[in-house]
Amino acid sequence: MAVLSTNSQVNTAGNPTATNTAALSMVTTLFFVWGFLTSLNDILIPHLKSIFDLNFAQAMLVQSAFFASYFVFATPSGKLVEIIGYKKTMVTGLLVMALGAVLFIPAAAAPSYPLFLGALIVLAAGITTLQVSANPYVSVLGPERTASSRLNLAQAFNSLGTTLAPFFGSILILSAAPKTMEQVRAMSATALRIYRVHEASSVKMPYLYIALALVLLGLSVAIFKLPRIEQTQDFRPGAGHSGDSIWKYKHTVLGAIGIFVYVGAEVSIGSFLVNYFTQPDTGGLTVQVAAKLVSLYWMGAMIGRFIGSAILTLIRPGKLLGIVAVLATLLVLTSMLTYGHVAVWSILLVGLCNSIMFPTIFTLGIAELGPLTGKGSGLLVAAIVGGAIIPVAEGVLADHIGIHHAFILPILCYLFIVYYGYRGSKPTRTA
């Protein structure tokens, strides 16, 4: 799952010689929370598609509403950190997320698909605010030499959240077997409204509990004595202090495209898995079983991060990125060309390949930028908007040629990452 990164320089009360484990433990819970809520979208998509009789392109607006928030709210969130500091911004982000979760209740009561999308936008705005404040904060909770280790640990908990969410979502949200589209379309207007209200109501209690948990976590962060950190550099996306243009650095621009297609491919696959596995010629599974299998897709990403961190000490990042992208391409192609269990398990294994892609592309993209690192980071962060665009494009393809063949789009995305790993990531100039 894409994790927002920023480039900041900070001053603390002193140069820490050891990691503040208490503060790190508290802030790491935030990584788990936003990973959990992000992955829960994979359960919402088939549920809302069934309730509102949506085509795939319309259902993918869930991801568009969610990931567009990264692009829209990142800079305002950075400004908020400047004004009120890291800790208060984290609390603000949690409370905004709680508000977004609460808005699911009137959306389900209506029931209204636009209201669901509005609630997702508010929820994602809070997550963006949380990421902008929590990522740089974790990086300075100890010695500079172990900053990367702390962030990797926090991101592992993010992956734990993405792994658990589909499992719990399948139990709490997809507890009842949905009616077929033919059955829904045959209903009278009154019966259809009763059906939609009943099915949408399964969302109310889970998101109410989520809202309460977010409020309690926000209060816990507010009263916890976190070390006070003063930012000394504008770390907002796009910020920088050099007059040179970031567009002159080919490896950075191509890295932004790499982030765009990677996030788009990963989110597209995850979003379609439930519907894909319930297809008669694929798995023919129930939605509940299919939703539980989605957890394995995200679990692969979590396991792959630990394996990848070890392998990266032996193989240069660009080469390893190219290798896993080739494997991802072959796995998606295998799923497209087969049926049954082979199609199911080959697409699930793509999660293992996705694991190292985001941090590796990001690191390669900002390599040798010097004082332009801030601008490069901002460009790469903005490219996360691929998660809002590519899933909709795949939805359009699925509506016209079916889910099985629509996976050609992620294949094209992974092929670009193959090129970037082997060729495009090599810096042609140094700042």
Long-range contacts (C-beta under 8 A, 24 or more apart in sequence): 1-35, 1-38, 1-39, 1-158, 1-159, 1-162, 1-266, 1-298, 1-301, 1-358, 2-70, 2-259, 2-262, 2-263, 2-266, 2-358, 2-384, 2-387, 3-31, 3-131, 3-135, 3-155, 3-158, 3-358, 3-359, 4-70, 4-74, 4-128, 4-131, 4-132, 4-135, 4-381, 4-384, 5-135, 5-362, 5-377, 5-380, 5-381, 6-78, 6-132, 6-135, 6-136, 6-235, 6-236, 6-237, 6-377, 6-381, 7-233, 7-235, 7-366, 7-373, 7-374, 7-377, 8-136, 8-139, 8-231, 8-233, 8-235, 9-231, 9-232, 9-233, 10-136, 10-140, 10-229, 10-230, 10-231, 10-232, 10-233, 11-229, 11-230, 11-232, 12-140, 12-227, 12-228, 12-229, 12-230, 13-227, 13-228, 15-143, 16-140, 16-141, 16-142, 16-143, 17-143, 18-142, 18-143, 19-141, 19-142, 19-143, 19-146, 19-150, 20-141, 20-142, 20-227, 23-141, 23-224, 23-226, 23-227, 24-138, 24-141, 24-142, 24-150, 24-153, 24-154, 26-220, 26-221, 26-224, 26-226, 27-90, 27-134, 27-137, 27-138, 27-141, 27-154, 27-226, 28-138, 28-153, 28-154, 28-157, 29-157, 29-217, 30-90, 30-94, 30-130, 30-134, 30-217, 30-221, 31-134, 31-154, 31-155, 31-157, 31-158, 31-161, 32-157, 32-158, 32-160, 32-161, 33-94, 33-97, 33-130, 33-161, 33-214, 33-217, 34-97, 34-127, 34-130, 34-131, 34-158, 34-161, 35-157, 35-158, 35-159, 35-160, 35-161, 35-162, 35-165, 36-161, 36-162, 36-164, 36-165, 37-97, 37-123, 37-127, 37-161, 37-165, 37-210, 38-66, 38-127, 38-161, 38-162, 38-165, 39-161, 39-162, 39-163, 39-165, 39-166, 39-270, 39-294, 39-298, 40-165, 40-166, 40-169, 41-66, 41-120, 41-271, 42-165, 42-166, 42-169, 42-270, 42-271, 42-273, 42-274, 42-291, 42-294, 43-165, 43-166, 43-169, 43-170, 43-173, 43-174, 43-274, 43-291, 43-294, 44-116, 44-169, 44-173, 44-203, 45-271, 45-274, 45-275, 46-174, 46-274, 46-275, 46-278, 46-287, 46-291, 47-173, 47-174, 47-178, 47-199, 47-202, 47-203, 48-113, 48-116, 49-275, 50-178, 50-179, 50-181, 50-184, 50-199, 51-111, 51-178, 51-196, 51-199, 51-200, 52-111, 52-113, 52-196, 53-181, 53-184, 53-185, 54-113, 55-395, 55-399, 56-272, 56-275, 56-394, 56-395, 56-396, 56-398, 56-399, 56-403, 56-406, 57-392, 57-395, 57-396, 57-398, 57-399, 58-113, 58-395, 59-271, 59-395, 60-268, 60-271, 60-391, 60-392, 60-394, 60-395, 61-117, 61-392, 62-116, 62-117, 62-120, 62-271, 63-267, 63-271, 63-387, 63-388, 63-391, 63-392, 64-388, 64-389, 64-391, 64-392, 65-117, 65-118, 65-120, 65-121, 65-124, 65-388, 66-120, 66-121, 66-123, 66-124, 66-387, 66-388, 67-124, 67-263, 67-267, 67-384, 67-385, 67-386, 67-387, 67-388, 68-121, 68-124, 68-385, 68-388, 69-121, 69-124, 69-125, 69-127, 69-128, 70-124, 70-128, 70-381, 70-382, 70-384, 70-385, 70-387, 70-388, 71-382, 71-384, 71-385, 71-388, 72-125, 73-124, 73-125, 73-128, 73-129, 74-128, 74-132, 74-236, 74-237, 74-381, 74-382, 75-236, 75-237, 75-238, 77-128, 77-129, 77-131, 77-132, 77-133, 77-236, 78-132, 78-234, 78-235, 78-236, 78-237, 78-239, 79-236, 80-129, 80-132, 81-132, 81-133, 81-231, 81-235, 82-231, 82-234, 85-228, 85-229, 85-230, 86-133, 86-134, 86-136, 86-137, 86-226, 86-229, 86-231, 87-133, 87-221, 87-222, 87-226, 87-228, 89-129, 89-132, 89-133, 90-130, 90-133, 90-134, 90-137, 90-221, 91-218, 91-221, 91-222, 92-126, 92-129, 93-126, 93-127, 93-128, 93-129, 93-130, 93-131, 93-133, 94-126, 94-130, 94-214, 94-215, 94-217, 94-218, 94-221, 95-126, 95-214, 95-215, 95-218, 96-122, 96-123, 96-125, 96-126, 96-129, 97-123, 97-126, 97-127, 97-130, 97-214, 98-126, 98-210, 98-211, 98-212, 98-214, 98-215, 98-218, 99-126, 99-211, 100-124, 100-125, 100-126, 101-207, 101-208, 101-210, 101-211, 101-214, 102-207, 102-208, 102-211, 104-203, 104-204, 104-207, 105-204, 105-207, 105-208, 107-200, 107-203, 108-197, 108-200, 108-201, 108-203, 108-204, 109-197, 109-200, 109-201, 109-204, 110-200, 111-196, 111-197, 111-199, 111-200, 132-236, 136-231, 136-235, 137-226, 137-229, 140-229, 141-227, 152-305, 152-309, 152-359, 155-305, 155-359, 156-302, 156-305, 156-306, 159-298, 159-299, 159-301, 159-302, 159-305, 160-302, 162-298, 162-301, 162-302, 163-295, 163-298, 163-299, 163-302, 164-295, 165-295, 165-298, 166-291, 166-292, 166-294, 166-295, 166-298, 167-291, 167-292, 167-295, 168-206, 169-206, 169-291, 170-287, 170-288, 170-289, 170-291, 170-292, 170-294, 171-288, 172-202, 172-205, 172-206, 173-202, 173-203, 173-206, 174-202, 174-287, 174-288, 174-291, 175-202, 175-288, 176-202, 177-286, 177-287, 177-288, 178-287, 233-374, 234-374, 235-374, 235-377, 236-378, 237-377, 237-378, 237-379, 237-381, 237-382, 238-374, 238-375, 238-378, 238-379, 238-382, 239-374, 239-375, 239-378, 240-371, 240-372, 240-373, 240-374, 240-375, 240-378, 241-371, 241-374, 242-370, 242-371, 242-372, 242-375, 242-431, 244-372, 244-431, 246-369, 246-372, 246-375, 246-376, 246-379, 248-429, 249-369, 249-372, 249-376, 249-427, 249-428, 249-429, 249-431, 250-424, 250-428, 251-364, 251-365, 251-367, 251-424, 251-425, 251-426, 251-427, 251-428, 252-365, 252-366, 252-369, 252-376, 252-379, 252-380, 253-379, 254-365, 254-420, 254-424, 254-425, 255-361, 255-362, 255-364, 255-365, 255-366, 255-376, 255-380, 255-420, 255-424, 255-425, 256-365, 256-379, 256-380, 256-382, 256-383, 257-383, 257-416, 257-420, 258-361, 258-365, 258-383, 258-416, 258-417, 258-420, 258-424, 258-425, 259-358, 259-361, 259-362, 259-365, 259-380, 259-383, 259-384, 259-386, 260-383, 260-384, 260-385, 260-386, 260-389, 260-390, 261-386, 261-390, 261-412, 261-413, 261-414, 261-416, 261-417, 262-354, 262-357, 262-358, 262-361, 262-386, 262-413, 262-417, 263-358, 263-383, 263-384, 263-386, 263-387, 263-390, 264-386, 264-387, 264-389, 264-390, 264-391, 264-410, 264-413, 265-328, 265-354, 265-390, 265-409, 265-410, 265-413, 265-414, 266-354, 266-357, 266-387, 267-386, 267-387, 267-390, 267-391, 268-390, 268-391, 268-394, 268-409, 268-410, 269-297, 269-332, 269-347, 269-350, 269-407, 269-410, 270-294, 270-297, 270-298, 271-391, 272-394, 272-398, 272-403, 272-406, 272-407, 273-297, 273-347, 273-348, 275-403, 276-347, 276-403, 276-404, 277-344, 279-403, 279-404, 281-339, 281-340, 281-404, 282-339, 282-340, 282-343, 282-344, 282-403, 282-404, 283-340, 283-341, 283-343, 283-344, 293-344, 293-348, 296-348, 296-351, 297-347, 297-348, 297-350, 297-351, 298-351, 299-351, 300-348, 300-349, 300-350, 300-351, 300-352, 300-353, 300-354, 300-355, 301-351, 301-352, 301-354, 301-355, 302-355, 303-352, 303-355, 304-351, 304-352, 304-353, 304-354, 304-355, 304-356, 305-355, 305-356, 307-355, 308-355, 308-356, 308-360, 312-356, 312-360, 317-360, 317-363, 317-364, 317-425, 318-364, 318-420, 318-421, 318-422, 318-425, 318-426, 319-421, 319-422, 320-356, 320-360, 320-421, 321-356, 321-357, 321-360, 321-361, 321-364, 321-417, 321-420, 321-421, 321-425, 322-417, 322-418, 322-421, 322-422, 323-421, 324-353, 324-354, 324-355, 324-356, 324-357, 325-353, 325-357, 325-414, 325-415, 325-417, 325-418, 325-421, 326-414, 326-418, 327-353, 328-353, 328-354, 328-414, 328-417, 329-411, 329-414, 329-415, 329-418, 332-407, 332-410, 332-411, 332-414, 333-411, 335-407, 336-404, 336-405, 336-407, 336-408, 336-411, 343-404, 347-407, 350-410, 357-417, 360-421, 361-417, 361-420, 361-425, 364-420, 364-425, 365-425, 367-425, 367-427, 368-427, 368-430, 368-431, 369-431, 370-430, 370-431, 371-431, 372-431
